[in-house]
Amino acid sequence: ATDGKPRSRWSSHTTFLLASIGSAIGFGNVWRFPMMAYSYGGGAFMLPYLIALFFAAIPMVVLEFALGQRLQRGHVALVAHIAPRWEGLGWATVVGTFLSAQYYQTLLAYCLVYLVNAFRDPQPWAVEEAARSLSESSSSLDGAEAS
C-alpha cells in the first residue's frame, strides 16, 4: 500500500476461493438463468452464454485478479495507477458496487420474509390463493345461474 500500512489479506486460500465463487455466481445465475434459458430456446441459449463466459467473463476476472495481485492496491488506486485520467472510472465501479449491494440487500430481505413465512400455518400465499380460487368459482357459479 502507498500509505505505509500493511494491506489486509485473506486468512486462507479457501476463504478467498469461496468469496470469489459466491460473488461470481450471484442471484442472476441462480434465479434468472433458468428462466432465460427456458424462454430463449434451452440448449440454443447455452451456446452464446458459454461463448460470452469463456471469451469475456473469465478473461476479465483473471485480469482483475492479476492486476490486484500485482499492484496490491484498491480498485480506485489501481485504475489511477494505470491511467490517472481514468480515476473516475474506479470511483464509478465503487458506486456501482454499492448500488448492487443495495439491490442484493432487497432480494435477501425478500428471501428472509419468504423463509420465515414458510413455517407459518397457514402460509400467507396459500390463504391468498384459496381466496382467489374461491372468488373465481363463485363468479362462475353466478354466471351459470343467470342463464
Disulfide bonds with the S-S distance in Angstrom:
none
